[in-house]
Amino acid sequence: MPEFTFLGVHEQPDFAKLYITFYPKGKIIELKSLKLYVYHLRDIIVSYERLINIIYDHMIETFQPDRLRLTLVCNPRGGISSKLVIDSDWKDRGGEEKFKDYPERDDEWGILM
């Protein structure tokens, strides 16, 4: 999602790109539903560190995928850029680390754009 927006903790708009890696088990994500869900998130006041966990928890609970990886690349604010990643395949998330495709790539943030 190249135009992901939400209200930061100071009620100022924040802008980011959200990348979703999703390996379905029994359910898939309908794109219209995903769009409506993301629009709903524009109205809550939350830090981006908490926001990625909210999205992750909702998607895991709703879809129960074989794998879910979220990468949130936030626009710089105050001269600081941030990139957050969460992956259900990580052992500390209860995963088996069976996919082994998360070493950083050669580009600036480790994301194919």
C-alpha positions, -999 to +999 in steps of 0.1 A: +000+000+000+019+030-012-003+056+005-009+044+040-020+072+064-029+074+100-030+098+130+001+098+151+002+103+188+001+141+185-029+139+162-008+148+132-011+128+100+016+102+094+024+087+061+039+053+053+041+024+029+027-009+041+040-041+026+020-073+033+034-108+027+005-132+031+004-170+027-032-181+031-044-213+046-081-212+042-091-176+038-078-149+015-079-111+018-105-094-003-089-062-016-120-040-011-122-052+025-085-045+031-090-010+017-120-003+040-100-017+070-071+006+062-094+036+058-108+028+093-073+030+108-071+067+096-094+077+125-076+062+154-047+080+172-018+056+176+020+054+174+033+035+144+050+011+167+017+001+181-002+003+148+018-025+131+010-048+161-027-039+158-028-047+121-008-079+127-031-091+155-062-084+135-050-102+104-037-132+123-070-136+142-092-130+111-073-150+085-051-175+104-026-175+075+003-199+071+025-168+072+020-131+076+048-106+073+042-068+076+067-041+068+058-005+076+081+021+061+073+055+076+081+088+061+107+108+080+095+129+108+119+152+126+147+139+104+143+103+115+131+075+092+118+042+105+110+008+092+091-018+113+089-055+104+069-083+120+067-118+107+047-148+120+075-171+109+099-158+135+105-182+164+098-155+190+064-151+173+057-189+175+068-196+140+090-224+127+114-202+107+107-224+077+107-197+050+142-183+055+136-154+031+140-125+055+177-116+053+181-080+041+184-074+004+208-050-013+185-019-015+184+009+011+156-006+033+157-042+024+124-040+004+119-047-033+100-017-045 
